[in-house]
Amino acid sequence: MAYVYSCDCGYVVRGETAEEFVADMEAHIKQAHPDMVGKLSREDMLAFGEEQ
């Protein structure tokens, strides 16, 4: 099951598994939204993802 989330900044977070999705989300947050680092739990990030 794949997960996808379109960030407000235009970046599309993707992952074939929950772990890949969270890793991509964490990397994106670190690079593009450093003020958000450490503010979202794994569960919060997965809640953003749409299962496909």
N, CA, C and O atoms as CSV, one atom per row, in Angstrom:
chain,resi,resn,atom,element,x,y,z
A,1,MET,N,N,0.845,-1.174,0.000
A,1,MET,CA,C,0.000,0.000,0.000
A,1,MET,C,C,0.891,1.237,0.000
A,1,MET,O,O,1.763,1.372,0.858
A,2,ALA,N,N,0.681,2.131,-0.944
A,2,ALA,CA,C,1.474,3.344,-1.071
A,2,ALA,C,C,0.798,4.502,-0.330
A,2,ALA,O,O,-0.420,4.527,-0.155
A,3,TYR,N,N,1.618,5.446,0.095
A,3,TYR,CA,C,1.139,6.646,0.773
A,3,TYR,C,C,1.612,7.862,-0.020
A,3,TYR,O,O,2.736,7.892,-0.521
A,4,VAL,N,N,0.732,8.870,-0.126
A,4,VAL,CA,C,1.050,10.089,-0.863
A,4,VAL,C,C,0.479,11.284,-0.104
A,4,VAL,O,O,-0.619,11.220,0.449
A,5,TYR,N,N,1.245,12.375,-0.087
A,5,TYR,CA,C,0.776,13.631,0.503
A,5,TYR,C,C,1.344,14.788,-0.304
A,5,TYR,O,O,2.546,14.833,-0.566
A,6,SER,N,N,0.491,15.721,-0.698
A,6,SER,CA,C,0.934,16.926,-1.403
A,6,SER,C,C,1.079,18.048,-0.393
A,6,SER,O,O,0.089,18.553,0.137
A,7,CYS,N,N,2.310,18.431,-0.131
A,7,CYS,CA,C,2.608,19.498,0.820
A,7,CYS,C,C,2.139,20.831,0.247
A,7,CYS,O,O,2.090,21.004,-0.971
A,8,ASP,N,N,1.800,21.757,1.108
A,8,ASP,CA,C,1.373,23.086,0.686
A,8,ASP,C,C,2.433,23.795,-0.160
A,8,ASP,O,O,2.101,24.663,-0.968
A,9,CYS,N,N,3.698,23.433,0.020
A,9,CYS,CA,C,4.772,24.080,-0.736
A,9,CYS,C,C,4.916,23.500,-2.145
A,9,CYS,O,O,5.694,24.012,-2.950
A,10,GLY,N,N,4.175,22.442,-2.443
A,10,GLY,CA,C,4.220,21.849,-3.764
A,10,GLY,C,C,4.939,20.517,-3.850
A,10,GLY,O,O,4.804,19.809,-4.848
A,11,TYR,N,N,5.696,20.165,-2.830
A,11,TYR,CA,C,6.411,18.892,-2.834
A,11,TYR,C,C,5.423,17.752,-2.590
A,11,TYR,O,O,4.510,17.886,-1.774
A,12,VAL,N,N,5.600,16.642,-3.289
A,12,VAL,CA,C,4.756,15.473,-3.089
A,12,VAL,C,C,5.565,14.421,-2.334
A,12,VAL,O,O,6.572,13.914,-2.829
A,13,VAL,N,N,5.104,14.107,-1.134
A,13,VAL,CA,C,5.737,13.092,-0.294
A,13,VAL,C,C,5.162,11.746,-0.711
A,13,VAL,O,O,3.947,11.599,-0.846
A,14,ARG,N,N,6.045,10.756,-0.916
A,14,ARG,CA,C,5.597,9.432,-1.353
A,14,ARG,C,C,6.342,8.338,-0.604
A,14,ARG,O,O,7.469,8.525,-0.145
A,15,GLY,N,N,5.683,7.201,-0.495
A,15,GLY,CA,C,6.331,6.027,0.070
A,15,GLY,C,C,5.524,4.784,-0.246
A,15,GLY,O,O,4.299,4.787,-0.118
A,16,GLU,N,N,6.196,3.727,-0.655
A,16,GLU,CA,C,5.509,2.453,-0.919
A,16,GLU,C,C,5.069,1.784,0.377
A,16,GLU,O,O,4.124,0.996,0.391
A,17,THR,N,N,5.758,2.104,1.456
A,17,THR,CA,C,5.405,1.586,2.781
A,17,THR,C,C,5.289,2.766,3.736
A,17,THR,O,O,5.714,3.877,3.422
A,18,ALA,N,N,4.711,2.514,4.899
A,18,ALA,CA,C,4.603,3.566,5.907
A,18,ALA,C,C,5.987,4.076,6.294
A,18,ALA,O,O,6.171,5.276,6.495
A,19,GLU,N,N,6.953,3.180,6.400
A,19,GLU,CA,C,8.306,3.565,6.797
A,19,GLU,C,C,8.952,4.470,5.745
A,19,GLU,O,O,9.601,5.459,6.087
A,20,GLU,N,N,8.774,4.129,4.464
A,20,GLU,CA,C,9.324,4.961,3.386
A,20,GLU,C,C,8.648,6.329,3.358
A,20,GLU,O,O,9.306,7.348,3.146
A,21,PHE,N,N,7.341,6.350,3.571
A,21,PHE,CA,C,6.601,7.611,3.582
A,21,PHE,C,C,7.095,8.507,4.709
A,21,PHE,O,O,7.363,9.689,4.490
A,22,VAL,N,N,7.218,7.960,5.904
A,22,VAL,CA,C,7.675,8.755,7.053
A,22,VAL,C,C,9.100,9.245,6.819
A,22,VAL,O,O,9.418,10.386,7.153
A,23,ALA,N,N,9.960,8.406,6.254
A,23,ALA,CA,C,11.341,8.817,5.974
A,23,ALA,C,C,11.375,9.966,4.974
A,23,ALA,O,O,12.142,10.913,5.151
A,24,ASP,N,N,10.550,9.896,3.918
A,24,ASP,CA,C,10.504,10.971,2.929
A,24,ASP,C,C,9.937,12.235,3.554
A,24,ASP,O,O,10.427,13.333,3.291
A,25,MET,N,N,8.909,12.087,4.377
A,25,MET,CA,C,8.308,13.245,5.059
A,25,MET,C,C,9.338,13.899,5.985
A,25,MET,O,O,9.470,15.123,5.992
A,26,GLU,N,N,10.060,13.105,6.758
A,26,GLU,CA,C,11.075,13.659,7.665
A,26,GLU,C,C,12.165,14.393,6.887
A,26,GLU,O,O,12.589,15.478,7.286
A,27,ALA,N,N,12.621,13.809,5.778
A,27,ALA,CA,C,13.659,14.441,4.967
A,27,ALA,C,C,13.151,15.754,4.374
A,27,ALA,O,O,13.873,16.750,4.350
A,28,HIS,N,N,11.916,15.750,3.901
A,28,HIS,CA,C,11.340,16.975,3.333
A,28,HIS,C,C,11.201,18.057,4.395
A,28,HIS,O,O,11.548,19.214,4.157
A,29,ILE,N,N,10.701,17.688,5.551
A,29,ILE,CA,C,10.543,18.667,6.635
A,29,ILE,C,C,11.898,19.263,7.000
A,29,ILE,O,O,12.029,20.477,7.161
A,30,LYS,N,N,12.901,18.403,7.127
A,30,LYS,CA,C,14.244,18.875,7.498
A,30,LYS,C,C,14.791,19.857,6.472
A,30,LYS,O,O,15.409,20.858,6.834
A,31,GLN,N,N,14.564,19.572,5.192
A,31,GLN,CA,C,15.107,20.412,4.130
A,31,GLN,C,C,14.280,21.680,3.907
A,31,GLN,O,O,14.844,22.769,3.801
A,32,ALA,N,N,12.956,21.554,3.835
A,32,ALA,CA,C,12.115,22.672,3.414
A,32,ALA,C,C,11.402,23.407,4.542
A,32,ALA,O,O,11.023,24.569,4.393
A,33,HIS,N,N,11.219,22.721,5.679
A,33,HIS,CA,C,10.467,23.307,6.790
A,33,HIS,C,C,11.181,23.042,8.129
A,33,HIS,O,O,10.615,22.406,9.018
A,34,PRO,N,N,12.411,23.527,8.265
A,34,PRO,CA,C,13.199,23.204,9.462
A,34,PRO,C,C,12.546,23.630,10.776
A,34,PRO,O,O,12.866,23.085,11.832
A,35,ASP,N,N,11.637,24.594,10.717
A,35,ASP,CA,C,10.934,25.023,11.925
A,35,ASP,C,C,9.977,23.951,12.440
A,35,ASP,O,O,9.515,24.031,13.578
A,36,MET,N,N,9.675,22.949,11.613
A,36,MET,CA,C,8.746,21.879,11.995
A,36,MET,C,C,9.453,20.611,12.474
A,36,MET,O,O,8.795,19.660,12.896
A,37,VAL,N,N,10.791,20.586,12.414
A,37,VAL,CA,C,11.539,19.399,12.823
A,37,VAL,C,C,11.202,19.050,14.275
A,37,VAL,O,O,11.284,19.891,15.170
A,38,GLY,N,N,10.823,17.788,14.480
A,38,GLY,CA,C,10.531,17.286,15.815
A,38,GLY,C,C,9.132,17.593,16.322
A,38,GLY,O,O,8.790,17.223,17.445
A,39,LYS,N,N,8.320,18.259,15.519
A,39,LYS,CA,C,6.983,18.644,15.977
A,39,LYS,C,C,5.892,17.661,15.585
A,39,LYS,O,O,4.788,17.717,16.126
A,40,LEU,N,N,6.185,16.760,14.650
A,40,LEU,CA,C,5.192,15.786,14.210
A,40,LEU,C,C,5.637,14.381,14.592
A,40,LEU,O,O,6.789,14.007,14.376
A,41,SER,N,N,4.729,13.614,15.155
A,41,SER,CA,C,5.029,12.223,15.459
A,41,SER,C,C,4.860,11.377,14.202
A,41,SER,O,O,4.334,11.850,13.194
A,42,ARG,N,N,5.296,10.160,14.263
A,42,ARG,CA,C,5.121,9.227,13.149
A,42,ARG,C,C,3.638,9.116,12.801
A,42,ARG,O,O,3.269,9.122,11.627
A,43,GLU,N,N,2.804,9.017,13.810
A,43,GLU,CA,C,1.363,8.896,13.602
A,43,GLU,C,C,0.790,10.153,12.947
A,43,GLU,O,O,-0.093,10.068,12.093
A,44,ASP,N,N,1.301,11.327,13.356
A,44,ASP,CA,C,0.865,12.583,12.731
A,44,ASP,C,C,1.194,12.573,11.236
A,44,ASP,O,O,0.360,12.936,10.406
A,45,MET,N,N,2.411,12.156,10.906
A,45,MET,CA,C,2.829,12.132,9.511
A,45,MET,C,C,1.984,11.164,8.704
A,45,MET,O,O,1.574,11.478,7.587
A,46,LEU,N,N,1.719,9.990,9.259
A,46,LEU,CA,C,0.906,9.007,8.540
A,46,LEU,C,C,-0.520,9.502,8.342
A,46,LEU,O,O,-1.168,9.142,7.359
A,47,ALA,N,N,-1.014,10.316,9.259
A,47,ALA,CA,C,-2.362,10.865,9.126
A,47,ALA,C,C,-2.462,11.804,7.920
A,47,ALA,O,O,-3.542,11.959,7.349
A,48,PHE,N,N,-1.354,12.428,7.530
A,48,PHE,CA,C,-1.345,13.298,6.354
A,48,PHE,C,C,-1.416,12.474,5.057
A,48,PHE,O,O,-1.956,12.937,4.052
A,49,GLY,N,N,-0.877,11.273,5.088
A,49,GLY,CA,C,-0.788,10.469,3.875
A,49,GLY,C,C,-2.098,9.866,3.448
A,49,GLY,O,O,-2.881,9.386,4.268
A,50,GLU,N,N,-2.325,9.897,2.148
A,50,GLU,CA,C,-3.485,9.222,1.571
A,50,GLU,C,C,-3.019,7.844,1.110
A,50,GLU,O,O,-2.034,7.724,0.382
A,51,GLU,N,N,-3.728,6.817,1.536
A,51,GLU,CA,C,-3.374,5.462,1.128
A,51,GLU,C,C,-3.874,5.227,-0.286
A,51,GLU,O,O,-5.011,5.549,-0.629
A,52,GLN,N,N,-2.992,4.655,-1.096
A,52,GLN,CA,C,-3.371,4.371,-2.491
A,52,GLN,C,C,-3.073,2.941,-2.830
A,52,GLN,O,O,-3.320,2.509,-3.955
